[in-house]
């Protein structure tokens, strides 16, 4: 059986209008047909991805009541992924804020701190020069060991001063310290080392008083200048009696 064309000329001769393929759109560029069709698998996969992307975008636009895109417009229109992500983050942040405002909260009450606060103060007592009742200088390091009773202005603490002087070991001085020299008890037994001195700048109270602390602060200092203990607020000698033996 002979093979030929439908025209009966066995494929010979030229086709009308010059033969060859019909004119193709110029934007297609040069078309190359490979010998192996498998070489087109990469391009085919890219086209399938583009079609899936086009279908997915139109599906989301339909859900959001947006106009659908054509294939040509889909290539030039940015995706909705980033705007949707931003909207989702903003929505979550708004809901979180509303939830935090609406959620009933309990008032947290701070734990009550004990009235008695004692702590070991590291380091040495400052090398200060205080002022006695007569206006003379008193070098703090020269009157150690000592119990420093740091008083607030107007403190009626004569009983505490006298009781402390009677409880300290022999050779220990009790210094009643205020911005101005405090008033001492009228009758001080012989042999007690009790003195009133002024700390005009309040350096000692600033060094050993916690913020907001009121009342009397006791500072126990050895003869070497080492601070054994600070206690505040002090109401009676019993608040620091157990540490007095360390000053001997």
Kinemage of the C-alpha trace (Angstrom):
@kinemage 1
@onewidth
@group {chain A} dominant
@subgroup {mainchain}
@vectorlist {calphas} color= white
{ca unk a 1} P 0.000 0.000 0.000
{ca unk a 2} L 1.396 3.403 -0.927
{ca unk a 3} L 1.344 6.296 1.504
{ca unk a 4} L 0.570 9.769 0.331
{ca unk a 5} L -1.309 12.922 1.094
{ca unk a 6} L -4.991 13.534 0.815
{ca unk a 7} L -4.302 15.599 -2.296
{ca unk a 8} L -3.016 12.519 -4.051
{ca unk a 9} L 0.352 14.064 -4.859
{ca unk a 10} L 2.235 11.816 -2.434
{ca unk a 11} L 3.259 14.809 -0.359
{ca unk a 12} L 5.097 16.444 -3.186
{ca unk a 13} L 4.964 20.051 -4.179
{ca unk a 14} L 4.367 23.153 -2.067
{ca unk a 15} L 1.325 23.949 -0.089
{ca unk a 16} L -0.649 27.000 -1.032
{ca unk a 17} L 0.431 30.424 0.289
{ca unk a 18} L 4.069 29.466 0.531
{ca unk a 19} L 3.571 26.351 2.720
{ca unk a 20} L 4.925 25.918 6.293
{ca unk a 21} L 3.104 26.605 9.538
{ca unk a 22} L 0.511 29.327 9.769
{ca unk a 23} L 1.603 32.638 11.260
{ca unk a 24} L 1.970 32.570 15.062
{ca unk a 25} L 1.730 35.508 17.463
{ca unk a 26} L 5.082 37.356 17.481
{ca unk a 27} L 5.137 37.506 21.303
{ca unk a 28} L 5.575 33.738 21.346
{ca unk a 29} L 9.098 34.220 20.036
{ca unk a 30} L 11.069 31.453 18.438
{ca unk a 31} L 9.460 28.053 18.897
{ca unk a 32} L 11.791 25.099 19.226
{ca unk a 33} L 10.341 21.606 19.137
{ca unk a 34} L 12.692 19.206 20.943
{ca unk a 35} L 13.340 15.715 19.683
{ca unk a 36} L 12.473 14.279 23.121
{ca unk a 37} L 9.099 15.369 24.504
{ca unk a 38} L 10.349 14.597 28.029
{ca unk a 39} L 12.419 17.775 27.886
{ca unk a 40} L 9.178 19.732 28.197
{ca unk a 41} L 8.349 18.219 31.619
{ca unk a 42} L 9.862 21.171 33.525
{ca unk a 43} L 7.841 23.707 31.544
{ca unk a 44} L 4.731 21.566 31.929
{ca unk a 45} L 5.180 21.416 35.711
{ca unk a 46} L 5.594 25.208 35.836
{ca unk a 47} L 2.409 25.679 33.816
{ca unk a 48} L 0.496 23.319 36.130
{ca unk a 49} L 1.742 25.250 39.177
{ca unk a 50} L 0.661 28.495 37.566
{ca unk a 51} L -2.795 27.067 36.846
{ca unk a 52} L -3.166 25.798 40.417
{ca unk a 53} L -2.052 29.175 41.732
{ca unk a 54} L -4.528 30.928 39.445
{ca unk a 55} L -7.369 28.658 40.612
{ca unk a 56} L -6.443 29.063 44.281
{ca unk a 57} L -6.268 32.864 44.048
{ca unk a 58} L -9.662 33.101 42.394
{ca unk a 59} L -11.121 30.775 45.024
{ca unk a 60} L -9.921 33.102 47.817
{ca unk a 61} L -11.061 36.197 45.931
{ca unk a 62} L -14.506 34.645 45.584
{ca unk a 63} L -14.626 34.008 49.341
{ca unk a 64} L -13.632 37.616 50.007
{ca unk a 65} L -16.185 38.891 47.460
{ca unk a 66} L -13.478 40.332 45.212
{ca unk a 67} L -13.641 40.360 41.389
{ca unk a 68} L -12.114 37.296 39.762
{ca unk a 69} L -8.896 37.577 37.769
{ca unk a 70} L -8.146 36.466 34.264
{ca unk a 71} L -5.021 34.438 33.598
{ca unk a 72} L -3.233 37.449 32.137
{ca unk a 73} L -4.189 39.715 35.048
{ca unk a 74} L -3.185 37.034 37.548
{ca unk a 75} L 0.443 37.261 36.439
{ca unk a 76} L 0.612 41.012 37.133
{ca unk a 77} L -1.489 41.165 40.312
{ca unk a 78} L 0.285 40.600 43.660
{ca unk a 79} L -0.989 37.764 45.806
{ca unk a 80} L -3.272 38.244 48.796
{ca unk a 81} L -1.019 36.226 51.101
{ca unk a 82} L 0.788 39.156 52.750
{ca unk a 83} L -2.305 41.375 53.221
{ca unk a 84} L -4.250 38.435 54.648
{ca unk a 85} L -1.378 37.640 57.029
{ca unk a 86} L -1.229 41.262 58.228
{ca unk a 87} L -4.992 41.317 58.755
{ca unk a 88} L -4.830 38.052 60.709
{ca unk a 89} L -2.057 39.340 62.999
{ca unk a 90} L -3.953 42.592 63.614
{ca unk a 91} L -7.135 40.665 64.373
{ca unk a 92} L -5.371 38.369 66.846
{ca unk a 93} L -3.723 41.349 68.581
{ca unk a 94} L -7.072 43.147 68.865
{ca unk a 95} L -8.840 40.103 70.271
{ca unk a 96} L -6.025 39.538 72.763
{ca unk a 97} L -6.270 43.137 73.995
{ca unk a 98} L -10.042 42.920 74.355
{ca unk a 99} L -9.734 39.619 76.191
{ca unk a 100} L -7.161 41.072 78.598
{ca unk a 101} L -9.381 44.084 79.328
{ca unk a 102} L -12.517 42.020 79.816
{ca unk a 103} L -10.944 39.303 81.950
{ca unk a 104} L -11.623 39.981 85.646
{ca unk a 105} L -8.425 40.487 87.569
{ca unk a 106} L -7.834 40.188 91.258
{ca unk a 107} L -5.997 42.917 93.091
{ca unk a 108} L -2.661 41.566 94.202
{ca unk a 109} L -1.889 42.750 97.673
{ca unk a 110} L 1.774 42.994 98.604
{ca unk a 111} L 2.880 40.736 101.381
{ca unk a 112} L 3.175 42.563 104.644
{ca unk a 113} L 6.791 42.911 105.644
{ca unk a 114} L 7.684 42.160 109.229
{ca unk a 115} L 7.984 45.147 111.501
{ca unk a 116} L 11.403 44.012 112.642
{ca unk a 117} L 14.043 43.997 109.955
{ca unk a 118} L 17.585 43.017 110.785
{ca unk a 119} L 20.426 42.510 108.370
{ca unk a 120} L 24.168 42.213 108.427
{ca unk a 121} L 25.673 45.310 106.864
{ca unk a 122} L 28.938 44.473 105.101
{ca unk a 123} L 31.922 46.776 105.204
{ca unk a 124} L 33.008 49.335 107.709
{ca unk a 125} L 31.254 52.308 109.227
{ca unk a 126} L 31.943 55.587 107.371
{ca unk a 127} L 34.821 57.678 108.684
{ca unk a 128} L 32.698 60.677 109.640
{ca unk a 129} L 33.223 63.645 111.904
{ca unk a 130} L 30.116 64.369 113.963
{ca unk a 131} L 29.356 67.330 116.227
{ca unk a 132} L 28.737 67.118 119.977
{ca unk a 133} L 26.381 69.251 122.052
{ca unk a 134} L 29.051 71.908 122.598
{ca unk a 135} L 29.844 72.145 118.866
{ca unk a 136} L 33.080 70.185 119.115
{ca unk a 137} L 34.100 67.546 116.546
{ca unk a 138} L 33.602 63.864 117.303
{ca unk a 139} L 35.518 61.473 115.047
{ca unk a 140} L 33.326 58.403 114.730
{ca unk a 141} L 36.213 55.959 114.384
{ca unk a 142} L 37.639 57.240 117.692
{ca unk a 143} L 34.600 56.272 119.807
{ca unk a 144} L 34.297 52.634 118.735
{ca unk a 145} L 33.027 50.075 119.605
{ca unk a 146} L 29.633 51.702 119.687
{ca unk a 147} L 25.908 51.358 119.239
{ca unk a 148} L 24.624 54.122 116.978
{ca unk a 149} L 21.003 55.051 117.612
{ca unk a 150} L 19.964 57.038 114.540
{ca unk a 151} L 17.003 59.135 115.668
{ca unk a 152} L 14.497 61.219 113.786
{ca unk a 153} L 13.937 64.846 114.740
{ca unk a 154} L 11.654 65.218 117.746
{ca unk a 155} L 12.052 61.588 118.850
{ca unk a 156} L 11.284 61.123 122.562
{ca unk a 157} L 13.816 58.330 122.892
{ca unk a 158} L 15.513 59.114 126.216
{ca unk a 159} L 14.347 55.825 127.758
{ca unk a 160} L 15.704 53.811 124.811
{ca unk a 161} L 19.030 55.649 124.980
{ca unk a 162} L 19.427 54.985 128.701
{ca unk a 163} L 18.298 51.350 128.469
{ca unk a 164} L 20.783 50.697 125.658
{ca unk a 165} L 23.654 52.285 127.603
{ca unk a 166} L 22.840 50.040 130.560
{ca unk a 167} L 22.836 46.852 128.425
{ca unk a 168} L 25.983 47.259 126.312
{ca unk a 169} L 29.219 45.525 127.386
{ca unk a 170} L 31.845 47.534 129.229
{ca unk a 171} L 33.795 49.895 127.005
{ca unk a 172} L 31.021 50.222 124.397
{ca unk a 173} L 29.718 53.737 123.716
{ca unk a 174} L 26.112 54.545 122.880
{ca unk a 175} L 25.792 57.453 120.449
{ca unk a 176} L 22.393 59.106 120.069
{ca unk a 177} L 22.609 60.632 116.568
{ca unk a 178} L 20.230 63.135 114.970
{ca unk a 179} L 20.327 66.071 112.578
{ca unk a 180} L 20.856 68.062 115.746
{ca unk a 181} L 22.249 66.550 118.941
{ca unk a 182} L 19.345 64.738 120.676
{ca unk a 183} L 18.343 65.396 124.260
{ca unk a 184} L 19.800 62.831 126.671
{ca unk a 185} L 18.148 61.551 129.854
{ca unk a 186} L 18.393 64.009 132.717
{ca unk a 187} L 19.986 61.527 135.105
{ca unk a 188} L 22.629 59.228 133.639
{ca unk a 189} L 24.268 56.822 136.105
{ca unk a 190} L 27.991 57.191 136.520
{ca unk a 191} L 30.103 54.945 134.329
{ca unk a 192} L 27.732 54.776 131.359
{ca unk a 193} L 29.123 55.827 127.988
{ca unk a 194} L 26.210 57.752 126.493
{ca unk a 195} L 26.725 60.732 124.202
{ca unk a 196} L 24.545 62.891 121.966
{ca unk a 197} L 26.000 63.953 118.618
{ca unk a 198} L 24.705 65.679 115.506
{ca unk a 199} L 24.944 64.421 111.929
{ca unk a 200} L 23.811 67.596 110.113
{ca unk a 201} L 23.787 66.022 106.662
{ca unk a 202} L 22.116 62.800 107.761
{ca unk a 203} L 24.936 60.743 106.239
{ca unk a 204} L 24.533 57.806 108.637
{ca unk a 205} L 20.776 57.569 108.199
{ca unk a 206} L 21.191 57.690 104.416
{ca unk a 207} L 23.795 54.924 104.592
{ca unk a 208} L 21.832 52.530 106.827
{ca unk a 209} L 18.184 53.461 106.334
{ca unk a 210} L 16.138 51.750 103.638
{ca unk a 211} L 13.857 54.004 101.539
{ca unk a 212} L 10.727 54.906 103.461
{ca unk a 213} L 12.032 53.605 106.794
{ca unk a 214} L 10.908 55.653 109.773
{ca unk a 215} L 11.703 55.405 113.451
{ca unk a 216} L 14.961 54.523 115.154
{ca unk a 217} L 17.763 52.662 113.374
{ca unk a 218} L 20.369 50.844 115.448
{ca unk a 219} L 23.835 50.213 113.998
{ca unk a 220} L 26.175 47.951 115.978
{ca unk a 221} L 29.857 48.585 115.220
{ca unk a 222} L 32.946 46.760 116.484
{ca unk a 223} L 36.117 48.541 117.533
{ca unk a 224} L 37.621 47.671 114.147
{ca unk a 225} L 34.907 49.665 112.390
{ca unk a 226} L 33.147 46.548 111.104
{ca unk a 227} L 29.368 46.795 111.181
{ca unk a 228} L 27.951 43.777 113.005
{ca unk a 229} L 24.267 44.433 112.459
{ca unk a 230} L 21.690 47.053 111.558
{ca unk a 231} L 18.162 46.927 112.960
{ca unk a 232} L 15.146 49.052 112.032
{ca unk a 233} L 12.749 50.150 113.218
{ca unk a 234} L 13.815 49.835 116.850
{ca unk a 235} L 11.337 50.133 119.705
{ca unk a 236} L 13.259 48.590 122.595
{ca unk a 237} L 16.646 47.141 123.485
{ca unk a 238} L 15.331 43.604 123.056
{ca unk a 239} L 15.284 44.220 119.291
{ca unk a 240} L 19.082 43.872 119.177
{ca unk a 241} L 20.088 42.657 122.663
{ca unk a 242} L 21.308 39.274 121.365
{ca unk a 243} L 23.957 40.973 119.192
{ca unk a 244} L 25.473 43.251 121.857
{ca unk a 245} L 27.891 40.574 123.045
{ca unk a 246} L 29.627 40.698 119.634
{ca unk a 247} L 30.862 44.217 120.415
{ca unk a 248} L 32.946 43.225 123.435
